[in-house]
Amino acid sequence: MLIVDKWAIFVNKIDESTIIFKKSRVFHKIIKNAHVRIIDSTDNWWYFAPLYYKKYFVQKIIKKWIVMSFKVQDYYFKKAKKENFLARSIYKLEEIDLKYGIIKKGENVLDLGYHPGSWMQYTSKKVGEEGSVVGIDIRPLNKKLLPIKNIRIFEMDIFDVDDLSMLGVDKPFDTVVSDMAPNTTGVRSVDQARSLNLIEQVFYHLPVFLKDGGNFVIKVFDGHEAQVFLKSQKHRFKEFHFLKPKSTRSVSKEFFAIGKGFIKDEE
């Protein structure tokens, strides 16, 4: 295995070669010149597989763009690291909360798909000692969060929760936030469909988790079907807003839907 700086890795086998790059404006150039195709992606990474293998050529491309313009550690990344937050996504929730007043002191908050936990860090400080935050994710528990006193985290599928007692609570939450995203393919239409399916499930289960009059934030991959679905859900809240936070990467198609004043009687 060859590791080039800390942004690019590829396995030195013709039949198993994989190149991994952080997202940037140059990835279109990389695809064109290195003759690769996207095989998977997440919020922070693009995964490429070469259509044909030329070790020297690929190494040269990697090194060239890393030196010249491959700046994935942006302002918000560095700011989060400096302020001891687990991810740059903290600033997305912070902007949403400052603009719409989603989270208040003393509240009980549910974080769906909390990993790695920057939203939990922000929320725990905002609700204070009188409040509490519950986080759920299918990934292993992030033990870095365990020392925080007003936090509880669970390793489970949120859609397997049919009773709030499974989360150690006996009443719906004041606020529900979700930064969940599906496993992505790099194919926009497929990723949008997967995201929409996830969003529909969250909205379906919302009456179990969110109290009457509660607030709600959820991440969405932009697309026509998602827009249509969200508009069909507006009547379930007294206020309903869309926002793409400033800290969202320019290449990202995500935005957030914000609902205030959940109307449980409509169910």
QUIUR-V294145 format. One line per field, one symbol per residue. ss: DSSP state (a for helix, b for strand, c for the rest). Layout:
# QUIUR-V294145
ss: ???
This chain:
# QUIUR-V294145
ss: cbbbcccbbbccccccccbbbbccccaaaaaaaacbbbbbbcccbbbbbbccccaaaaaaaaaaaaaaccccccaaaaaaaacccccccaaaaaaaaaaacccccccbbbbbcccccaaaaaaaaaaccccbbbbbbcccccaaacccccbbbbbccaaacccaaaacccccbbbbbbcccccbcccaaaaaaaaaaaaaaaaaaaaaabbbbbbbbbbbbccaaaaaaaaaaaaabbbbbbbccccccccccbbbbbbbbbcaaac
